[in-house]
Amino acid sequence: MMMKSIAAGLAGTALFATVAFAQSPTATTDKAPAAATATTTTTTASGQWRTSKMDGLKIYNDANENIGTISDLLMDKSGDIKIAVIGVGGFLGMGEHLVAVPYEKLKFVNEAVASTTTTKPATTTTTTGAATGTEKTTTMAPAATTTSSTSKWYPDHAVFNATKDELKNMPEFKYSE
């Protein structure tokens, strides 16, 4: 009985397979190939900044003192950024004071903050080989690092004309519901 069921199943499968293979696709001449009609459009945004990279951006004052970081950017219904929420003080987010400042009062800078510390001059070390009587002189200069600010998609920092104490004394910003 089992053999008859298996034989019937195989015969039915073979019958359906031949019907499926007998159908051949019809060629249509009224449509062009999809690859020929598809066009690729790319958009470039050179010189634009990503808002996702603005969160945490350091804020300095005119004296190059770090006074806070951008915590949030608020925009109106048309998409224009109107307010920058700045976090002042605190440590690792604890005790941070949030203040709202007009976005147009921030000045964004692509170049790194000028350091107020002095760099060490180049040092020279002379080693005398006791066994061979030779001298080896090594000169080490301070390392210089540069980064391209045009490829970062965000500015290096922002400048706001206030001190850290002036920001802390501003009314605290609260998100209302």
C-alpha positions as CSV (number, residue, x, y, z in Angstrom):
1,M,0.0,0.0,0.0
2,M,2.8,2.3,0.8
3,M,4.6,1.7,-2.5
4,K,1.4,2.6,-4.4
5,S,1.1,5.9,-2.6
6,I,4.8,6.8,-3.3
7,A,4.4,5.9,-7.0
8,A,1.2,8.0,-7.3
9,G,2.9,10.9,-5.6
10,L,5.9,10.8,-8.0
11,A,3.6,10.5,-11.0
12,G,1.6,13.5,-9.9
13,T,4.8,15.5,-9.3
14,A,6.1,14.7,-12.8
15,L,2.8,15.6,-14.4
16,F,2.8,19.0,-12.7
17,A,6.4,19.7,-13.6
18,T,5.9,19.1,-17.3
19,V,3.0,21.5,-17.3
20,A,5.1,24.2,-15.6
21,F,8.0,23.7,-18.0
22,A,5.7,23.7,-21.1
23,Q,4.7,27.3,-20.4
24,S,7.2,29.6,-22.1
25,P,7.3,33.3,-21.3
26,T,6.0,35.6,-23.9
27,A,8.3,38.3,-25.2
28,T,6.9,41.8,-25.1
29,T,8.2,44.6,-27.2
30,D,6.4,47.5,-25.7
31,K,8.6,47.8,-22.7
32,A,12.3,48.8,-22.6
33,P,14.6,47.0,-20.3
34,A,14.5,48.3,-16.7
35,A,18.2,49.0,-16.6
36,A,18.1,51.3,-19.6
37,T,15.3,53.5,-18.1
38,A,16.6,53.7,-14.5
39,T,18.6,56.9,-13.7
40,T,20.8,57.3,-10.6
41,T,20.7,60.7,-8.9
42,T,23.2,61.6,-6.2
43,T,23.0,64.6,-3.9
44,T,26.0,66.2,-2.4
45,A,25.9,68.3,0.8
46,S,29.4,69.8,0.7
47,G,29.8,72.3,3.5
48,Q,26.8,71.1,5.5
49,W,26.9,69.9,9.1
50,R,25.1,66.8,10.6
51,T,23.0,67.7,13.5
52,S,23.7,64.3,15.1
53,K,27.3,65.4,15.4
54,M,26.4,68.7,17.1
55,D,25.3,67.0,20.3
56,G,28.2,67.4,22.8
57,L,30.0,70.0,20.7
58,K,32.1,72.2,23.0
59,I,31.3,75.8,23.6
60,Y,34.1,78.3,24.3
61,N,34.0,82.0,25.1
62,D,36.1,84.7,23.5
63,A,39.0,84.0,25.9
64,N,39.1,80.3,24.7
65,E,37.7,79.0,28.0
66,N,35.5,76.0,27.8
67,I,32.1,77.1,29.1
68,G,29.8,74.2,28.2
69,T,28.5,71.8,25.5
70,I,25.6,71.7,23.2
71,S,23.0,69.5,24.7
72,D,20.2,69.9,22.1
73,L,19.1,72.0,19.2
74,L,15.4,73.2,19.0
75,M,13.8,74.2,15.7
76,D,10.6,75.7,14.6
77,K,8.0,74.0,12.4
78,S,9.7,75.1,9.2
79,G,12.9,73.4,10.2
80,D,15.0,76.4,11.1
81,I,17.1,76.0,14.3
82,K,16.1,78.7,16.7
83,I,17.6,77.7,20.1
84,A,20.7,75.9,21.3
85,V,20.4,74.2,24.7
86,I,23.7,74.4,26.4
87,G,24.8,72.2,29.3
88,V,27.0,74.1,31.9
89,G,28.9,72.6,34.8
90,G,28.3,69.2,36.2
91,F,30.3,66.1,35.9
92,L,29.4,63.3,33.5
93,G,25.9,64.7,33.2
94,M,25.3,65.0,37.0
95,G,24.5,68.5,38.3
96,E,24.5,70.0,34.8
97,H,22.6,73.3,34.4
98,L,20.8,73.6,31.0
99,V,20.3,77.0,29.5
100,A,18.7,78.1,26.3
101,V,20.5,80.6,24.0
102,P,19.5,82.0,20.6
103,Y,21.1,79.9,18.0
104,E,22.2,82.9,16.0
105,K,24.3,84.1,18.9
106,L,26.6,81.1,18.5
107,K,29.6,81.4,16.2
108,F,30.8,78.1,14.8
109,V,34.5,77.6,14.1
110,N,36.1,74.8,12.0
111,E,39.6,75.3,13.3
112,A,40.8,73.8,16.6
113,V,41.0,76.1,19.6
114,A,44.3,77.8,19.9
115,S,46.1,76.3,22.9
116,T,47.2,78.7,25.6
117,T,50.0,76.4,26.9
118,T,53.5,76.7,25.6
119,T,55.1,73.8,23.8
120,K,58.4,72.3,24.8
121,P,61.4,73.2,22.6
122,A,63.2,70.5,20.7
123,T,65.4,68.5,23.0
124,T,68.8,67.0,22.2
125,T,70.2,64.0,23.9
126,T,73.8,62.9,23.5
127,T,74.8,59.3,24.4
128,T,78.5,58.3,24.6
129,G,79.3,54.7,24.0
130,A,81.8,53.7,26.7
131,A,83.0,50.5,25.0
132,T,83.3,51.9,21.4
133,G,84.1,55.6,22.1
134,T,81.3,56.7,19.7
135,E,78.7,59.4,20.2
136,K,75.1,59.3,19.2
137,T,73.0,62.5,19.0
138,T,69.2,62.3,18.9
139,T,67.0,65.4,18.4
140,M,63.3,65.2,19.2
141,A,60.9,67.9,18.1
142,P,57.3,68.3,19.5
143,A,54.8,66.4,17.4
144,A,52.4,68.4,15.3
145,T,48.9,67.1,14.5
146,T,46.5,68.4,11.9
147,T,43.0,67.3,11.0
148,S,41.0,68.3,8.0
149,S,37.9,70.2,9.2
150,T,36.2,70.1,5.8
151,S,35.6,66.3,5.9
152,K,34.3,66.0,9.5
153,W,30.7,67.0,8.7
154,Y,30.6,69.2,11.9
155,P,32.4,72.2,13.2
156,D,35.3,71.9,15.7
157,H,33.6,74.1,18.4
158,A,31.3,77.0,18.9
159,V,31.9,80.4,20.5
160,F,29.4,82.2,22.8
161,N,30.2,85.6,24.4
162,A,29.7,84.7,28.1
163,T,31.6,83.3,31.0
164,K,30.7,80.0,32.6
165,D,29.4,81.8,35.7
166,E,27.1,84.0,33.5
167,L,25.7,80.9,31.9
168,K,25.2,79.2,35.3
169,N,23.3,82.3,36.4
170,M,20.9,82.2,33.5
171,P,17.4,80.8,34.1
172,E,17.5,77.0,33.8
173,F,15.9,75.5,30.7
174,K,13.2,72.9,31.3
175,Y,11.5,70.8,28.6
176,S,7.7,71.4,29.0
177,E,5.1,69.0,27.9
